[in-house]
Amino acid sequence: MTNQPLLEVRDLQTVFELDEGTVKAVDGVSFDVYSGKVLGIVGESGCGKSVTIKSVLRLIEEPGRIANGAIRFRSKILGNSSNDMIDLVQLPAKGAQLRALRGNEIALIPQEPMAAFSPVHTIGNQLIEVIQLHQPVSDEEAKKIAVTRLKEVGFPNPESAMDRYSWELSGGLRQRAMIGMALTCDPLLLIADEPTTAIDVTTQAQVLSLLRKLQQEHQTSIIFITHDLGVIAQLADDVVVMYLGKVMESGPVDQIFHNPQHPYTRALLRSIPTVHTKNRSRLPTISGSIPHPFQKRTGCPFVARCQEALPQQRCTNQTPVLKAINKHQSVSCFLHEEEVNAC
Amino acid sequence: MLIYIIKRLLLLPFLLVVFSVIAFLLIQAPPGDFLTSYIAELAASGSSMERAQIDALRALYGLDQPMYLQYFKWVGRILTGDLGVSLDWQRPISQLIGERMGLTLALGLGTFVFTWLIAIPIGIFSATRKYSFFDYFFTVFNYFGVATPTFMTALVLMWIAFKYYGVSVTGLFSAEYIDAPWSWGRVADLLQHLWLPVVILGLDGTARLARVMRANLLDELKKPYMEMARAKGLSEWRLVMKYPVRLALNPLISTIGWYLPLIFSGSVIVATVMNLPTIGPMLLRALISQDMFLAGTIILFYMMLAVVGTLISDILLAWLDPRIRLDEE
């Protein structure tokens, strides 16, 4: 069972048809999420991480659409047997089946809890809502479950917090409330979309350790989206590095950090300051900026900024694909062709 | 919140003093007084009045006194609950207004309810199905509603009713019920007449309200809580009604209080055109004939309604929106 993934994303393509042209926000992304494991998706702003997880939740809105690919999820409520995988792409986006999954088996922790809570409904109201959507319980019982959840995520006095509004809480408590709400129905998969960007660093650490603790207690799988490699190192079991809608490299967290194979991953890691960094020295950055999304691209998306690009325009004329270079790690780069062939 | 309301209520007497001065200055602003326009009216119909008789009347009504004395006498009477006598109608003003109050309220509230019942659903549909046929249809329809003056709509509909159905739709009662005592038949007759002015007056407000609702809701539909609600598994319809509609309504509900004076005054022209026995046309007539006490009372009444209406708005908004309610504490 542990070797079977809970979620398989295969060759996912999500495009936005705008007046100016088609933007391939997610361009052939594949990854697996295993039960009880944390997958970190890391990348710069605009690399398609958020669109990827919105595609998994099937929350892509017009003018966006999933153009290709499969998102197979091992659902308990939709599958006939425990080994059935349901392709979420095939389900109607606004249909009852997906609604039964969302908030229940797949839950979201959003980026900005301030904006994601309704300002005119109490925390309790919004928690009870999701409980009663997915569980046939009375108001009393739903309230009890909600209070238990708030206690679990570290609310000092959960009963009174039920009657509070989101804007009355501190940033950390707000995000805790969100985590509590996401966990109410014991989801199989938790999707956290940069959940710590909106809070300060101290609180961030608390929220992360809370997430880690709850994840271990409930054996929940998590897809954790961030641009912060430090957070990934703290939390993730596996890592997917994305750039411009494509996966550059994926593998176990140790491999990615200690043995990065893709020039982009290496560049990212170089740009993290460490305690060994000399004072007043310049932090290495990745030169250049992300190409405009409307630009027609051939070749490797990273080529313009790559320091290790191959001679004879190889990287500009041909597009590398993601291939396994050893048992765990996959890289999308021509530098590793020999290893791929040997594999 | 309670303290806030009390504070506002304490301010009311002061505002009323200011308003009474303004109302008085307004009705005194046109040259001449009630008697000059009365004499002109008499002259137009070929008769005239003795000089002595005019002076006697002027003394009787106190029109020969200085303006500030007239003001204090007027306010003094109002404070004792005596609204005075209409110069034009020769009847107590409280009686005149009282007679028309019920029908004015019926028309105003009817229009208000009609407007909201029609406009809010249209606004919601237009916003959730933006750029659909439905949205465009109501956009065009609404522009017609806003652009056409209500008295024009009234005239056209009256003409159509008369020409094609042979019915006269002026007034609020059929001839046999006008002076009859209240009975079920009279109520039914009132409803038969009331709907047309309600629709005519409502069309204008509906168009505006629907556009505002659409714009408000479109703003709300883009908010992140929408995505969160979807991620929770809420059905589209339920989540739209629970979150964005609620938030989009708040600014509208905060304007409900402003309708209070409009309910009484907004329909002057239509009511005149359709010969409705409401307060609006009475004010118009009082202003033309310089019936200063009647006009002054009605204007003062409108101003008071505006203050009370604003207070009601504030209370409603605080009651609906916890962000405001809890901020006050």
Interface residues (C-beta under 8 A of the other chain):
Chain A: K54 L57 L59 K94 A96 R99 A100 L101 R102 G103 N104 A107 L108 P110 Q111 E112 A115 A116 F117 S118 P119 V120 H121 E129 V130 L133 H134 Y165 W167 E168 M181
Chain B: K223 P224 Y225 E227 M228 A229 R230 A231 K232 G233 L234 S235 E236 K242 Y243 R246 L247 N250 L320 D321 P322 R323 L326
